[in-house]
Amino acid sequence: MRTIMGFIPANFAAASLVPLFFVATVSLAQSQSANPASGSSSGAPPSTPVSAAAGKELLSKTAKLYYSASSAGLESFTCLVHPEWREFLLTADKSATIAENDPRITQLSGARISLQADLSGNANVQWSAPSSLESAKLYANLKTATSQTLEGFIQFWAPFMNGSMIPDSASGVEIQPANGGYIIRSVHGQTATGEFIDTNLILHQFDLGLGDMTLRFLPVYKTTPQGLLVASFVSHILPSAASNRQPQEMHVDLQYQTVNGFPIPANVAIEVVGTGKFHFAFDGCSVQRAAH
């Protein structure tokens, strides 16, 4: 059965979300709204799960609404990446005043950065250092931060593009009417998932329980002729009460370009709450089709 567990590793680390030298404590409000993926908060008794046949039909109908680059034949893509370096420098040193024409920005702009990514969530970031960069330490820090930010983005974005957010089988899945829609739950070993779709079968929340933390995704989609395509998402890392991890939150907004018929990121804006904002432009892209 295809599920998101096949695409996000069980040992997924919080460091994939936030670059190591940007890690910061994020304070999340304790008075959050009701969690639709956990069940109804109205006090009403839980509803009866739908039958296996009804669940199969519901999942099939839901999956058809969403664009899947994997089903369309995309295996991987390669792009040149252009970070907004001033944002990175300001995040690294929030007390600094950095002009638009800071010489470090000019030097960093000479770096050639390429990203190769596939729809299983794997990413390979290659760098060619600018010859004029004066500070080797600055370059090393920014290389680490940029690479980890891009790798974390691909890990989170790929499941929205490969069809794994919606199970392709009702086997081992419980679907329960609740909160004006449906809660879809499944458990695979130590990993549990819970997702909420409304009556229009739009996915609003996806929770992935990984040991002592939960990854929560809150996606927003745009309509395309090929189906619903993720346009933005908020992701939370929510530690358990017993964990010493810090909660973290990331906002991602995407604009796409079409490369040989496939939507590939063109501009990615990432905000790590409490840490900083990062923008990347993608160009010079090529795609690799899956072998048939």
C-alpha positions as CSV (number, residue, x, y, z in Angstrom):
1,M,0.0,0.0,0.0
2,R,1.3,3.4,-0.9
3,T,1.6,5.8,2.1
4,I,3.6,8.8,3.1
5,M,5.7,6.5,5.4
6,G,7.4,5.2,2.4
7,F,8.7,8.7,1.6
8,I,9.6,10.3,5.0
9,P,12.2,8.4,6.9
10,A,11.3,7.2,10.4
11,N,14.5,8.8,11.8
12,F,13.5,12.2,10.3
13,A,15.4,14.8,12.3
14,A,14.3,18.3,13.3
15,A,17.5,19.5,11.8
16,S,16.1,18.8,8.4
17,L,13.6,21.6,8.9
18,V,16.0,24.3,10.4
19,P,19.6,24.8,9.4
20,L,21.9,23.7,12.2
21,F,23.3,27.1,13.0
22,F,19.9,28.8,12.7
23,V,18.2,26.5,15.2
24,A,16.0,28.6,17.5
25,T,13.3,28.0,20.1
26,V,9.9,28.7,18.7
27,S,7.1,29.4,21.2
28,L,3.8,28.0,20.0
29,A,0.6,29.2,21.6
30,Q,-0.9,26.6,23.9
31,S,-4.4,27.6,23.1
32,Q,-4.6,26.0,19.6
33,S,-7.8,25.4,17.7
34,A,-9.4,22.0,17.8
35,N,-7.3,19.4,16.1
36,P,-9.5,17.8,13.4
37,A,-7.1,14.9,12.8
38,S,-7.4,13.8,16.4
39,G,-11.2,13.7,16.7
40,S,-14.2,15.8,17.4
41,S,-13.9,18.5,20.2
42,S,-17.7,19.0,20.4
43,G,-18.3,16.5,23.1
44,A,-20.5,14.4,20.8
45,P,-19.9,10.7,20.8
46,P,-17.6,9.5,18.1
47,S,-19.3,8.5,14.9
48,T,-19.1,5.0,13.4
49,P,-16.2,4.4,10.9
50,V,-17.3,4.0,7.3
51,S,-17.4,0.6,5.8
52,A,-14.5,-0.9,3.9
53,A,-16.3,-0.6,0.6
54,A,-17.3,3.1,1.3
55,G,-13.8,3.8,2.5
56,K,-12.3,2.4,-0.7
57,E,-14.6,4.5,-2.8
58,L,-13.9,7.7,-0.8
59,L,-10.1,7.3,-1.1
60,S,-10.3,6.6,-4.8
61,K,-12.5,9.7,-5.4
62,T,-10.2,11.8,-3.2
63,A,-7.0,10.7,-4.9
64,K,-8.3,11.6,-8.3
65,L,-8.7,15.3,-7.3
66,Y,-5.0,15.8,-6.7
67,Y,-2.2,16.2,-9.2
68,S,0.5,13.5,-8.9
69,A,3.7,14.2,-10.7
70,S,4.7,10.6,-10.1
71,S,1.6,9.3,-11.9
72,A,2.3,11.8,-14.7
73,G,5.8,10.2,-15.2
74,L,8.2,12.5,-13.4
75,E,11.1,10.8,-11.6
76,S,13.4,13.7,-10.8
77,F,14.5,17.2,-11.7
78,T,17.6,19.3,-11.7
79,C,17.7,23.1,-11.3
80,L,20.2,25.9,-10.7
81,V,19.3,27.6,-7.4
82,H,19.7,31.3,-6.6
83,P,19.3,32.2,-2.9
84,E,18.4,35.7,-1.7
85,W,21.7,36.1,0.1
86,R,20.9,39.2,2.0
87,E,18.2,37.3,3.9
88,F,20.6,34.6,4.8
89,L,23.2,37.1,6.1
90,L,20.5,38.9,8.2
91,T,19.3,35.7,9.7
92,A,22.9,34.7,10.6
93,D,23.4,38.0,12.4
94,K,20.1,39.7,13.3
95,S,22.0,42.7,14.8
96,A,23.8,43.5,11.6
97,T,23.0,46.2,9.1
98,I,23.5,44.8,5.6
99,A,23.1,47.0,2.6
100,E,21.7,45.8,-0.7
101,N,25.2,46.3,-2.3
102,D,27.1,44.6,0.5
103,P,30.3,43.1,-1.1
104,R,29.6,39.7,0.4
105,I,26.3,39.5,-1.5
106,T,28.2,40.2,-4.7
107,Q,30.7,37.6,-3.9
108,L,28.2,35.0,-2.9
109,S,26.2,35.6,-6.1
110,G,29.2,34.0,-7.9
111,A,28.5,30.6,-6.3
112,R,26.9,28.1,-8.7
113,I,24.4,25.9,-6.8
114,S,22.5,23.1,-8.4
115,L,19.8,20.9,-6.9
116,Q,18.9,17.4,-8.0
117,A,15.8,16.1,-6.4
118,D,13.4,13.2,-6.8
119,L,9.9,12.6,-5.8
120,S,10.9,10.2,-3.0
121,G,12.2,13.2,-1.1
122,N,15.9,12.8,-1.9
123,A,17.9,15.9,-2.7
124,N,21.5,16.4,-3.7
125,V,22.9,20.0,-3.5
126,Q,26.1,20.7,-5.4
127,W,28.2,23.8,-4.9
128,S,30.9,25.6,-7.0
129,A,32.5,28.2,-4.7
130,P,33.0,31.7,-5.9
131,S,36.7,32.4,-6.3
132,S,36.4,35.9,-4.9
133,L,34.8,35.0,-1.5
134,E,37.0,36.4,1.2
135,S,35.7,34.4,4.2
136,A,35.9,30.6,4.0
137,K,34.0,30.3,7.3
138,L,31.1,32.4,6.0
139,Y,31.0,30.3,2.9
140,A,31.0,27.0,4.9
141,N,28.2,28.2,7.1
142,L,26.1,29.4,4.3
143,K,26.7,26.3,2.3
144,T,25.5,24.1,5.2
145,A,22.5,26.3,5.9
146,T,21.4,26.5,2.3
147,S,21.9,22.8,1.6
148,Q,19.9,21.7,4.7
149,T,17.1,24.2,4.0
150,L,16.7,22.9,0.4
151,E,16.9,19.3,1.5
152,G,14.3,19.9,4.2
153,F,12.0,21.6,1.7
154,I,12.2,18.7,-0.7
155,Q,11.5,16.2,2.0
156,F,8.3,18.1,2.9
157,W,7.2,19.0,-0.6
158,A,7.7,15.6,-2.3
159,P,4.8,13.8,-0.6
160,F,2.4,16.4,-1.9
161,M,3.7,15.6,-5.4
162,N,4.0,11.8,-5.4
163,G,0.5,10.9,-4.4
164,S,1.4,9.5,-1.0
165,M,-0.7,11.9,1.1
166,I,-3.8,10.0,0.2
167,P,-3.7,6.2,0.8
168,D,-4.3,4.1,-2.3
169,S,-6.0,1.3,-0.3
170,A,-8.5,1.2,2.5
171,S,-6.7,-1.8,4.0
172,G,-5.4,-1.0,7.5
173,V,-7.1,2.5,7.3
174,E,-9.9,3.8,9.5
175,I,-12.1,6.5,8.1
176,Q,-14.5,8.3,10.4
177,P,-17.0,11.1,9.7
178,A,-16.1,14.0,12.0
179,N,-16.0,17.8,12.1
180,G,-17.9,18.2,8.8
181,G,-15.6,15.9,6.9
182,Y,-13.6,12.8,7.4
183,I,-10.7,11.7,9.6
184,I,-8.4,9.1,8.0
185,R,-6.2,7.2,10.4
186,S,-3.6,4.4,10.0
187,V,-0.8,2.9,12.1
188,H,2.3,1.3,10.7
189,G,4.5,-0.1,13.5
190,Q,5.5,2.9,15.7
191,T,4.3,5.4,13.1
192,A,0.8,6.8,13.1
193,T,-1.0,9.1,10.7
194,G,-4.1,11.2,10.9
195,E,-5.5,13.4,8.2
196,F,-8.6,15.5,7.9
197,I,-10.5,16.1,4.6
198,D,-13.6,18.1,4.3
199,T,-16.8,17.2,2.6
200,N,-15.3,18.4,-0.7
201,L,-12.4,15.9,-0.1
202,I,-9.9,18.8,0.3
203,L,-7.0,17.8,2.6
204,H,-6.6,20.4,5.4
205,Q,-4.4,18.7,7.9
206,F,-2.0,15.8,7.9
207,D,-0.3,14.5,11.1
208,L,2.6,12.1,11.1
209,G,3.5,10.7,14.5
210,L,7.2,9.8,14.7
211,G,8.2,8.5,18.2
212,D,8.6,11.5,20.4
213,M,7.3,14.1,18.0
214,T,4.5,14.8,15.5
215,L,4.9,16.4,12.1
216,R,1.9,18.5,11.2
217,F,1.2,19.7,7.7
218,L,-1.5,22.3,6.9
219,P,-1.6,22.6,3.0
220,V,-3.3,25.0,0.7
221,Y,-3.9,24.0,-2.9
222,K,-4.5,25.7,-6.2
223,T,-6.7,24.4,-9.0
224,T,-5.0,23.3,-12.2
225,P,-6.3,21.5,-15.3
226,Q,-4.4,18.4,-14.1
227,G,-5.8,18.5,-10.5
228,L,-5.1,20.2,-7.2
229,L,-1.5,21.3,-6.8
230,V,0.0,22.4,-3.4
231,A,0.6,26.1,-3.4
232,S,1.7,26.6,0.2
233,F,1.9,24.7,3.4
234,V,2.7,25.2,7.1
235,S,4.6,22.5,8.8
236,H,5.0,22.1,12.6
237,I,7.3,19.9,14.5
238,L,5.4,19.2,17.8
239,P,7.3,17.4,20.5
240,S,5.6,15.1,23.0
241,A,5.2,16.4,26.5
242,A,8.1,14.1,27.6
243,S,10.5,15.2,24.9
244,N,13.3,17.7,25.3
245,R,12.9,18.8,21.7
246,Q,11.7,22.4,20.9
247,P,8.6,23.0,18.8
248,Q,9.3,24.4,15.4
249,E,7.2,26.0,12.6
250,M,7.9,26.5,8.9
251,H,5.8,28.4,6.3
252,V,6.4,27.6,2.6
253,D,5.0,29.4,-0.4
254,L,5.6,28.2,-3.9
255,Q,5.4,29.4,-7.5
256,Y,5.8,26.9,-10.3
257,Q,7.2,26.8,-13.8
258,T,6.4,24.2,-16.4
259,V,9.3,22.1,-17.6
260,N,8.5,19.6,-20.3
261,G,4.9,19.4,-19.1
262,F,5.7,19.1,-15.3
263,P,5.2,21.7,-12.6
264,I,8.6,22.4,-11.1
265,P,9.3,25.0,-8.3
266,A,10.3,28.4,-9.8
267,N,10.3,30.4,-6.5
268,V,10.2,29.1,-3.0
269,A,9.7,31.3,0.0
270,I,10.5,29.7,3.4
271,E,9.9,31.3,6.8
272,V,11.2,29.4,9.8
273,V,9.2,31.2,12.6
274,G,11.4,32.8,15.1
275,T,14.5,32.3,12.9
276,G,14.3,33.9,9.5
277,K,13.0,34.1,6.0
278,F,14.7,32.5,2.9
279,H,13.9,32.9,-0.7
280,F,15.2,30.7,-3.6
281,A,14.7,31.1,-7.3
282,F,15.0,28.0,-9.6
283,D,16.0,28.2,-13.2
284,G,17.8,26.3,-15.9
285,C,15.7,23.2,-14.9
286,S,15.6,19.9,-16.6
287,V,13.5,16.8,-15.8
288,Q,14.0,13.1,-15.8
289,R,11.1,10.9,-16.7
290,A,10.5,7.6,-15.0
291,A,11.4,4.5,-17.0
292,H,8.5,2.5,-18.3
